[in-house]
Every structure is written in structure tokens, then in C-alpha cells.
Amino acid sequence: MPTPVWLITGASNGLGLVLTLRVLRAGHHVIASVRSKTKSADAVQKIEKAGGSVIEMDMTESQESIANKVKPIARIDYLVNNAGYSILAACEVITEKEAILQLTTNFFGPLYTMQAALPVMRSQGFGTIVNVSSVAAQDPLPACSLYSASKAALEAASESLAKEVARHGIRVLIVEPGNFRTNFVSALADASPDPESIPPHYDDPVGQIVRKFLTVHGKQIGNPEEGVERIFEAVTGEGGKAGHLAGNVSRLVLGSDAWRRMKRKSEKDINELRMQEESASSTDFVE
Ligand SMILES: NC(=O)c1ccc[n+]([C@@H]2O[C@H](COP(=O)([O-])OP(=O)(O)OC[C@H]3O[C@@H](n4cnc5c(N)ncnc54)[C@H](OP(=O)(O)O)[C@@H]3O)[C@@H](O)[C@H]2O)c1
């Protein structure tokens, strides 16, 4: 059997780097993308030493530029759209530049990457696209409007795409992490306005959520090694605690915090739906 090939974005840090090294340990091939080989020299060295290849790709590049980088890859078994970050701020004060950067990085870049990988997967007759989203898409907290919107866009596109490509043997899996101990909060602090600048009328609840995120850094409940293990199992179907989920779930939930939030949100949604059956049906033509 040919060696499976993975394309993993955002491999310079966090979940992307841990997943890249895990996949390489399994003897699979990885093409790992980082924004800058120079800036991420340590990660690049680790990946290349473990047998992986590294390319430079920024999620803010144009559709054409991303296509030019992905199209030369002759075989892609697994595409993992992992690169991403969050801005935390009150919705009212987010600038146009910040809003566009958030949506471009977390939605348009992954979209263009999928579009470039799909012809390869279609011609192979198989492939799995893994889109790393966030519980924030399903249960958006205050201060997370743009981050949640970017991940919700990715999730909606993923669900539609899954229905378009199933007949070509291509699967799409959405990953829903809770809080994981990566560089995420540190990157978030860099990308977000200074908490001191939060207008007083938004201190409750925006300021409270921002301060909570910043103080959790290094103490998050999620273990990245375990998180990527579940991703590996759920996409390859190879045993472990999530192997049985392969092909059976559209969303892979990672972390007890994410699972609890999604359950609470789903129950709220179903209760609201039940309350509205009569009112919703009342808008139909009576013929
Ligand atoms: N950790 C969590 O609590 C958590 C929770 C829910 C969802 N997630 C999602 O999980 C994914 C991985 O995050 P992480 O926790 O591993 O955070 P991380 O340690 O900060 O890693 C994020 C990765 O994304 C890359 N990246 C950021 N902006 C990019 C851009 N414009 N172009 C290309 N790469 C870019 C970073 O590259 P640089 O090193 O160059 O910055 C880094 O490799 C993200 O999509 C995140 O939204 C994380």
C-alpha cells in the first residue's frame, strides 16, 4: 500500500506541530506548511529531521497563490486545515482590518486550500479533509464574535462540501477543540486589543471573558498530544479511543469542556425548536 500523504497547515506550533510529528512517527509522509521557515526554524528542523517536508504558506495569500503551492502535490490522502488564530474583543470596536484578517485566515485561506486539494482527491477517488474549527463556532462566548463567525463559516462550508464530495470517496471532518494548552492564548493576546482599552460599558461580559482567557494560558485542560491522537484515530480509523468514529461523525469533539458546552447548547437549541413548531408551521400556505 502506498504511504499516505498528509498536508497539514499551521505546523509551526501547537496542534499542527504535534500532529505533524505524530503522523511522521506512524511512517506516513507529511507536507507541513508554515508561514515562515526562518521564523519557525526550530519547528522546521524537527519536522525535517523526522522525515517531513516543509513549505511556506500563509492563509492570507490569494486563491491563486495557495493553488500554486498545493497543486504540485501529486497525492493527498489527508488535508488538515489547522492554521488559525482568534481575536478577542467587543464586536462593536473590531476594525475593518481586524475583521478581514480574521475571516481571511480562518475561512478564506482554508477554503482556497480545500479548493486546490479537491481535484487531486477527486482523481484519486479518496481523501479526507479535516477542518479544525472550535467549540466557539457552536457556542460563541462574548468577545468571540469574529472568531466564532470565521469558524462557523468554515463549518457550514464543510457540511455542504461533505455532501458534494461523498460520491467521490472524499470525507470532511470538522474538529471541535475546547481549551488546549498550545500557543493559542499567547497568539490571541498579540492579535487582540489591549484588555485595558475595553470600553467600561463592555467590561461585563467582554472584559471578564478576555481576562479569563489570558489567565488560563498554560493551565488549559486540553492536552495537545491526546487531542492529536484522537484526530489521527478518527481520520485513519486506526483503533484507540476514536477509531470507531471514522466515517461515522461529522464533528469530532475534543475536550470535556467542549463536549459539555456543545451538549448544553444543543439542548437549548432543541428546546427552542420544540417551542416553535406551531408558530413556524403557521407561515405555510394552506392549500
Ligand atoms: N488551543 C485552543 O484552545 C484551541 C481551541 C479551539 C480551536 N483551536 C484551533 O486549533 C487550531 C490550532 O491552534 P493551536 O491551538 O495549535 O494554536 P497555536 O499554537 O497558536 O498554533 C496556531 C498555528 O496557526 C498558524 N497561523 C496563524 N495565522 C496564520 C496565517 N495567517 N497563515 C498561516 N498560519 C497561521 C500559526 O503560525 P505562526 O507560528 O507563524 O503564528 C501556528 O502554526 C487553530 O485553528 C485554532 O483556532 C485551538
Ligand as a Chemical Component Dictionary entry (heavy atoms), coordinates in Angstrom:
data_LIG
# 
_chem_comp.id                   LIG 
_chem_comp.type                 NON-POLYMER 
_chem_comp.pdbx_formal_charge   0 
_chem_comp.three_letter_code    LIG 
# 
loop_
_chem_comp_atom.comp_id 
_chem_comp_atom.atom_id 
_chem_comp_atom.alt_atom_id 
_chem_comp_atom.type_symbol 
_chem_comp_atom.charge 
_chem_comp_atom.model_Cartn_x 
_chem_comp_atom.model_Cartn_y 
_chem_comp_atom.model_Cartn_z 
_chem_comp_atom.pdbx_ordinal 
LIG N1  N1  N 0  -5.764  25.791 21.584 1  
LIG C1  C1  C 0  -7.044  26.011 21.729 2  
LIG O1  O1  O 0  -7.525  26.240 22.847 3  
LIG C2  C2  C 0  -7.975  25.955 20.544 4  
LIG C3  C3  C 0  -9.349  25.874 20.798 5  
LIG C4  C4  C 0  -10.218 25.803 19.718 6  
LIG C5  C5  C 0  -9.744  25.797 18.431 7  
LIG N2  N2  N 1  -8.394  25.891 18.215 8  
LIG C6  C6  C 0  -7.942  25.909 16.814 9  
LIG O2  O2  O 0  -6.887  24.980 16.648 10 
LIG C7  C7  C 0  -6.040  25.394 15.583 11 
LIG C8  C8  C 0  -4.600  25.309 16.022 12 
LIG O3  O3  O 0  -4.394  26.242 17.066 13 
LIG P1  P1  P 0  -3.354  25.967 18.256 14 
LIG O4  O4  O 0  -4.130  25.803 19.477 15 
LIG O5  O5  O -1 -2.389  24.932 17.854 16 
LIG O6  O6  O 0  -2.681  27.431 18.340 17 
LIG P2  P2  P 0  -1.158  27.890 18.055 18 
LIG O7  O7  O 0  -0.237  27.129 18.925 19 
LIG O8  O8  O 0  -1.226  29.374 18.193 20 
LIG O9  O9  O 0  -0.916  27.488 16.534 21 
LIG C9  C9  C 0  -1.580  28.156 15.502 22 
LIG C10 C10 C 0  -0.913  27.861 14.185 23 
LIG O10 O10 O 0  -1.608  28.587 13.153 24 
LIG C11 C11 C 0  -0.616  29.328 12.429 25 
LIG N3  N3  N 0  -1.164  30.533 11.823 26 
LIG C12 C12 C 0  -1.757  31.594 12.414 27 
LIG N4  N4  N 0  -2.077  32.514 11.493 28 
LIG C13 C13 C 0  -1.654  32.029 10.296 29 
LIG C14 C14 C 0  -1.677  32.502 8.966  30 
LIG N5  N5  N 0  -2.167  33.720 8.631  31 
LIG N6  N6  N 0  -1.185  31.714 7.986  32 
LIG C15 C15 C 0  -0.652  30.508 8.272  33 
LIG N7  N7  N 0  -0.572  30.007 9.510  34 
LIG C16 C16 C 0  -1.079  30.760 10.506 35 
LIG C17 C17 C 0  0.455   29.653 13.438 36 
LIG O11 O11 O 0  1.645   30.044 12.753 37 
LIG P3  P3  P 0  2.755   31.026 13.425 38 
LIG O12 O12 O 0  3.564   30.166 14.349 39 
LIG O13 O13 O 0  3.513   31.540 12.255 40 
LIG O14 O14 O 0  1.993   32.088 14.168 41 
LIG C18 C18 C 0  0.550   28.319 14.157 42 
LIG O15 O15 O 0  1.294   27.397 13.413 43 
LIG C19 C19 C 0  -6.485  26.815 15.200 44 
LIG O16 O16 O 0  -7.264  26.763 14.035 45 
LIG C20 C20 C 0  -7.339  27.241 16.396 46 
LIG O17 O17 O 0  -8.335  28.161 16.035 47 
LIG C21 C21 C 0  -7.494  25.952 19.241 48 
# 
loop_
_chem_comp_bond.comp_id 
_chem_comp_bond.atom_id_1 
_chem_comp_bond.atom_id_2 
_chem_comp_bond.value_order 
_chem_comp_bond.pdbx_ordinal 
LIG N1  C1  SING 1  
LIG C1  O1  DOUB 2  
LIG C1  C2  SING 3  
LIG C2  C3  SING 4  
LIG C2  C21 DOUB 5  
LIG C3  C4  DOUB 6  
LIG C4  C5  SING 7  
LIG C5  N2  DOUB 8  
LIG N2  C6  SING 9  
LIG N2  C21 SING 10 
LIG C6  O2  SING 11 
LIG C6  C20 SING 12 
LIG O2  C7  SING 13 
LIG C7  C8  SING 14 
LIG C7  C19 SING 15 
LIG C8  O3  SING 16 
LIG O3  P1  SING 17 
LIG P1  O4  DOUB 18 
LIG P1  O5  SING 19 
LIG P1  O6  SING 20 
LIG O6  P2  SING 21 
LIG P2  O7  DOUB 22 
LIG P2  O8  SING 23 
LIG P2  O9  SING 24 
LIG O9  C9  SING 25 
LIG C9  C10 SING 26 
LIG C10 O10 SING 27 
LIG C10 C18 SING 28 
LIG O10 C11 SING 29 
LIG C11 N3  SING 30 
LIG C11 C17 SING 31 
LIG N3  C12 SING 32 
LIG N3  C16 SING 33 
LIG C12 N4  DOUB 34 
LIG N4  C13 SING 35 
LIG C13 C14 SING 36 
LIG C13 C16 DOUB 37 
LIG C14 N5  SING 38 
LIG C14 N6  DOUB 39 
LIG N6  C15 SING 40 
LIG C15 N7  DOUB 41 
LIG N7  C16 SING 42 
LIG C17 O11 SING 43 
LIG C17 C18 SING 44 
LIG O11 P3  SING 45 
LIG P3  O12 DOUB 46 
LIG P3  O13 SING 47 
LIG P3  O14 SING 48 
LIG C18 O15 SING 49 
LIG C19 O16 SING 50 
LIG C19 C20 SING 51 
LIG C20 O17 SING 52 
# 
